[in-house]
Amino acid sequence: MMEYTFASATVLLILITDPIGNIPIFANALKHVAPERRRRVILREILIAFALLLTFMFVGQRFLQLMNLSELSLQIGGGVILFLIALRMVFPPANTEEPEALVEPLIVPLAVPMIAGPSALATVLLLVSQQPEKRLEWIAALCVTMLVSAVVLLAAERVQRLVGPSVVHALERLMGLVLVSVSIEMLLSGIKVFVQRILQG
């Protein structure tokens, strides 16, 4: 089982929620929203994502029991999801033409799945299920993560103007490389425990 600290959990959550990678997505989704409302919309979507992730922290154990899932399967499954997300960060798919939303976004697609996506939900479940005694630390890590996301996304337009889209994409690829390493570590740790259980059984 991988042991997490407040610092490592915070870094992991920031990598997974990927605020830098969300900059162009948020900018495009808010294109048709009045400039004076954009800050309010961003904060609202972050609060919705925070509430959802926080809820999963408290109902995580019951959810695992209800679905008859073990912590080991969650760790291996979470590692697979993280790996796939990381690959998309390192090798982003070609841009496809999508119809632009002409209305103000609510919950989808900004709060879910861009911030509180499957990988983020699986990660908070994993943290709480593996080390429930550190629940307050995980809540604090989630608070810091949402604060970082708020700061980055509120400054998104300024960041894009300052550094340009190429630097934003380069930073996202760098974060993806780190996340690939984290996901592989999760997978190896889960497989190691699985093999040990087979040998002992």
Steps between C-alpha positions, in 0.01 A plus 500: 500500500633843407537735795402861434577815696318832492759639256501199265119480501476872419745471210318191370160673510637811328652285225175310451267802500753660258410871534760604241365253245148629571590859409415476126189289573366753751587789267306338215201406718473853639544670164132593479465594867505869586851599624360634828342160577794275411670522842171412671441204268854365555465523879157335487627207292801452730272499807273241335800279421632546855163400650486187282856391585444573869183289494694211351751529785224434752300237313800326345512207740125435474521525121774236490299271728182553296678416174695216669831651393830450680759771563741302282269501198442873551875564510570299183196648323598850611851442369364396161275808482786730602724343238242560225443859616876559512544364146239748375693779673832395343349413159185715467252383235459703184254786534153409385234745403235513771190720504559796728269544796317831472366483856673535835648161602362343819667194659573335160761517354701723737431372854447147365702350338772765454569547875317220679553233237518121543870508588452765770203313649694172498798670666304647793333161548840334500651745751216462748465123462874435548564749782167603657675626812645785290164622373561855630829512308326389181233767547776760546678369188175529305450856626850598386438332163177693444672824605779439246241423231309820584813716483618346171161506328411851615830617351457281189459780247796691644714183503418425137589854396825499700650163410306399192320171424822312413640544853166395652504181290865433593418532872207263459726239334750536783225442756388202294846344519497529880151350511614205284763419764243528782253273317768235432602508868135446599469209257825335611406539866156346441639212292764431767234470771286283270790259431585483870141406584502224238827358631376513858164349408 
